[in-house]
Amino acid sequence: MSSVCFRFCFLALLTLGISSRSLAQEPSRFQKEVDEIRTKYPPNQQRNDLVLFTGSSSVRMWKDLQSYFPNHEIVNAGFGGSQTFELLHYVNELILDYKPKKVFIYEGDNDVSSGKSSVQILLSMHELVNTIHEALPETEILLISAKPSISRWHLAEQYKDLNQHFEEYSKLFEYVEYVNVWDIMLDKDGKPRADIFLDDKLHMNKAGYDLWAEVVKNYMD
């Protein structure tokens, strides 16, 4: 889809007033985990040039995230097997209260797995992005692409479609960037590298996070 076509279709959806909120379920199952994040990283603590990472378990399980970027103050606010609407529900607790300089968001992976379309996910993401930008207009918002994984490779075309939506969406707003971690995680045959996953073939080991860091570091400064 061309950028012009994407812009037209996206604006048409917004004009029709289609909202992701009608698609939402009850996200309160993560309340305990959110409380634990806020205990570990008190939001009222003074932080300068904070970089916040949030989203689903691929962020939550990046336990040594700070060690990859020692020159930056990092908050890891990843939680559970979350979907985009659930991060939207907790946007105040996990993003806005911290007033980050940058926020990296990894959502969409579980949305696709649950059966949502790229359009549904993008509408939820737009609500999230818009909420962040209205409250924190100086904050840069970085959308991490959905990753390829062995266990969900049967959904590869849906993930690639979502990533295309995210990339085109990022071109509409100067404060949004698209961070492509998909390509670097593929082998020479264009399939997920077998050496970068845990036994569940979904979540990453250190080699996988090393690859993510190689991409993410280009957006840190």
N, C-alpha and C positions, 0 to 999 in steps of 0.2 A: 504494500500500500504506500503511495506517495505521501510526502509530508502534507501537501495541500489537501489531498483526499482525507487524510487522517484528521487534520484540523477541522475540516467541514463536518465530518461524521461525529467527531467529539463534541463540537459546539451544538450540533443538532440534538444530541442526547441530552445535553445540559438544558437546551431550550425547551425540550419536552418535559423537563422536570423530573427525569428518572433519577431516583435516589437509591443508594445502596442500603439505606436504613431498613427498607422493607425486606431486604435479604438477610438481615442480621438475626443471629440467634442469641441466646443468653451467654454473655462472656464472663460471668462472675466466677466461673470455675477456677480462674487464675488469680483471684483476689489474694490468697495467701502468698503466692509467689511474687506478686507485685509488692506486697507489704515487705517481703524479705529483701527485695531489690532496694527499696527505699530505706530500709534499715542499714544495709551494707553501704549505700551511697546516700547519705542524708542530703536531701535537696536544698536545705537551707545553708549548707556549707559553702563558703566562698570558693569559687573555682574560676580560673582565668583561661579563656580560649578553650573551653571544654569541647571535646569531641565525643558525641554519644552514639553508641551503636544499639539498635533495638530490632525487634522482630522475633522470629520463631527460633526453634531449637538450634539451628545452625549458628546463630549468634550466641545463644545462651551457652552452648558447649564450647565456645572459644574462650576457655578459661584463662589463658595467658595472653589475652589480647593486649593488655598494657605493655607487656615485654616486647611486642613487635614495634610499638611506637613510643619509645621511652621519652621522647621530647614533647609529648603531648599528654594532657590530662584526659584520661579515658573513663567513661562510664559504660559498663556493659549492662544494658537494660533488656536483654533478650529474655523471652519467657515462653516456656512450654512448647506445645505444638500449635502455636497461635496462628490465626488467620488475620487478614487485613482489618476486618471489622472489629476484631478484638483489640488490636492496637489502637484503633480509633476510639474505642470505648475508654481506654486507659491513657489517652493522649496527654491529659493533664499530669497524671501521676508519673508517667514514664518519659515524657519529653518536655512539656512546657515548663514544669516546675524547675527544671535544671537550666533553662535558658542557654542551650548549647550554641556554640559557634557553628558547628556542623552536626547534622544528624544523618547517620547511615541507617537505612531501613531495609531489612530483608523480610519481605512478606510476599505471598503469592504462591509459594511452593505448596503449602498445605491447602490453599484455596483451590488450586487446580486438582489436587488429589481428592478433594471433597466433591468435585464435580462442577465447580463454578466455571463460567466462561471468562475469557479475557476481558470482555466488556464489563461484566459484573465486577470483576476484580479491579479494573481500572477506575470504575466509578467510586468504589470504596477508597481506593488510593487517592483519588482526586479530593475526596472529602477530607481525608487525613492531611494531605499536602496543603490544602486550602486553610484548614484549621491551624496548622503550624505557622503558615506564612502570615495569616491575619494577626496572630498573637506575637510572633517573633519575626518581623519582616527582614531582619538582618541575617537570619539563620539560613545557611545553605543546606538544602535537602538533597541527599544522594540516594537514589534507588538502586539497590544491588539486584542484579538480574537473578532470576530463578536459576538454580544450579542443575546440572545434569547429574543423575545418580543411577546406579545400577538397578536398584529396587523399583524405581519409577520410570525406567527407560521406555516402557510401553506408552508413557504419556509425553514422550519427547516432543512430538509435534505441537501439543498444547502448550508446553513450556516455551518452545521457540516462538509461538504466536504471542504469548504473553510478553516475552522479552521484547519482541518487536513493538508491541503496544507501549511498553515502558520507555523504550528508546525514542519513539516518535513523540510520546507525551512530554519527555524531558526537553524536547526542542521548542515546546510552546512557552516555556517559562525560563527566564534567565537565572532564577534561583534554584533550579532543579537540574541535577546531573544524573546520567545513567552510568552505572558501574558494571561493566561486563565481566563476570567471572565464569561465564559459560564456556567460552572458547578454550581458556587455559586448562580446563579440567577434562578435555577430550584427548584421546590418544591419536596416533597417526591414522587410525581407521575411522575417526570421527565418533568414537564411542567413549563412555566414561572410563577414565583410567582406573584400573582395578587396584592400584597400589595406594590410593588416597582415601579409602573408605574403611570404616570400622566393619565388624562382622555383620552388622545389620544391612550393609551395602547402601545405606541411606545417609548416615552421618559421617563426617570426615574425621580422619586422624590428623596427626601433626603435619604430615606431608600435604594434606589438602589445605590446611590453614596457611601453610607456607605459600602455597599458590595464591590464595586469597590475598595475603599480605602483599605479594608482588604487585597485584593490581591496585589494591586499596591505597598503597603508599603514594601513588600518583595523584591522589585527590586529597591528601592530608594537609597540604600547605596552600 
